[in-house]
Amino acid sequence: MATYTVNAAAVEHARRLIESRQYVLDSDWGATQPDAAAQNAYLERHTWEEYAAWHLGLTEGATDGTKARYAFVYGDLRRIHRSGLIACVYRAAEWRHKQVELAAHDLLQRLDARAGVA
């Protein structure tokens, strides 16, 4: 099983998106999360560093500048999605990636507080 470290740059990026209200509160993450075509299109116009900022996890042992390096996407490559954070919390918890789980949970709580989600 792969192991992950928390991508601190992605956490900061997510915090900035939350503070600037660049979020979606209600979405179907299964339909919204970026598929391979959307990721490839994004990479044609952006750097790997910008791509990495959308992923809360860094795969240990994987090479920077490859899709295999980045895990736990939380937005649609434009805005953060509450459902994306929930998916990150759930998936990280399911596979016992505790630090990623806690980072996603913290961001979810921050988003809910900013958006006034009760």
For each residue, the residues with C-beta under 8 A, 3 or more apart:
1: 95
2: 59 60 61 71
3: 59 60 61 97
4: 57 58 59 60 71 72 92 97 99 100
5: 57 58 60 99
6: 11 56 57 58 99 100 103
7: 10 11 52 53 55 56 57 58 70
8: 11 12
9: 12 13 49 52 53
10: 7 13 14 52 53 54 55 56 74
11: 6 7 8 14 15 56 103 107
12: 8 9 15 16
13: 9 10 16 17 53 54
14: 10 11 17 18 56 74 75 80 85 107
15: 11 12 18 19 107 110
16: 12 13 19 20
17: 13 14 20 22 23 75 79 80
18: 14 15 21 22 23 80 107 110 111 114
19: 15 16 114
20: 16 17
21: 18 114 115
22: 17 18 78 79 80
23: 17 18 79 80 81 82 111 114 115
24: 27 32 76 79 80 81 82 83
25: 82 115 117
26: 82 83
27: 24 31 32 81 82 83 84
28: 31 32 83
29: 32 33 81 83 84 86 87
30: 33
31: 27 28
32: 24 27 28 29 76 81 83 84
33: 29 30 73 76 81 84 87
34: 38 39 42 54 73 76 77
35: 38 39
36: 39 40
37: 40 41
38: 34 35 41 42 76 77
39: 34 35 36 42 43 51 67 77
40: 36 37 43 44
41: 37 38 44 45
42: 34 38 39 45 46 50 51 77
43: 39 40 46 48 51
44: 40 41
45: 41 42
46: 42 43 50 51
47: 50 51
48: 43 51 52 64 65
49: 9 52 53
50: 42 46 47 53 54
51: 39 42 43 46 47 48 54 55 70
52: 7 9 10 48 49 55 58 64 69 70
53: 7 9 10 13 49 50
54: 10 13 34 50 51 70 73 74 75 77
55: 7 10 51 52 58 70 71 72 73 74
56: 6 7 10 11 14 71 72 73 74 88 100 103 104 107
57: 4 5 6 7 70 71 72 92 97 100
58: 4 5 6 7 52 55 62 69 70 71
59: 2 3 4 62 68 69 70 71
60: 2 3 4 5
61: 2 3
62: 58 59 66 68 69
63: 66 68 69
64: 48 52 69
65: 48 69
66: 62 63 69
67: 39 70
68: 59 62 63
69: 52 58 59 62 63 64 65 66
70: 7 51 52 54 55 57 58 59 67 73
71: 2 4 55 56 57 58 59 100
72: 4 55 56 57 88 91 92 100 104
73: 33 34 54 55 56 70 84 88
74: 10 14 54 55 56 80 81 84 85 87 88 104 107
75: 14 17 54 78 79 80 81 84
76: 24 32 33 34 38 79 81 84
77: 34 38 39 42 54
78: 22 75
79: 17 22 23 24 75 76
80: 14 17 18 22 23 24 74 75 84 85 107 111
81: 23 24 27 29 32 33 74 75 76 84 85
82: 23 24 25 26 27 85 86 108 111 112 115 117
83: 24 26 27 28 29 32 86 87
84: 27 29 32 33 73 74 75 76 80 81 87 88
85: 14 74 80 81 82 88 89 104 107 108 111
86: 29 82 83 89 90 108
87: 29 33 74 83 84 90 91
88: 56 72 73 74 84 85 91 92 100 101 104
89: 85 86 92 93 101 104 105 108
90: 86 87 93 94
91: 72 87 88 94 95
92: 4 57 72 88 89 95 97 98 100 101 104
93: 89 90 96 97 101
94: 90 91
95: 1 91 92
96: 93
97: 3 4 57 92 93 100 101
98: 92 101 102
99: 4 5 6 102 103
100: 4 6 56 57 71 72 88 92 97 103 104
101: 88 89 92 93 97 98 104 105
102: 98 99 105 106
103: 6 11 56 99 100 106 107
104: 56 72 74 85 88 89 92 100 101 107 108
105: 89 101 102 108 109
106: 102 103 109 110
107: 11 14 15 18 56 74 80 85 103 104 110 111
108: 82 85 86 89 104 105 111 112
109: 105 106 112 113
110: 15 18 106 107 113 114
111: 18 23 80 82 85 107 108 114 115 117
112: 82 108 109 115 116 117
113: 109 110 116 117
114: 18 19 21 23 110 111
115: 21 23 25 82 111 112
116: 112 113
117: 25 82 111 112 113
118:
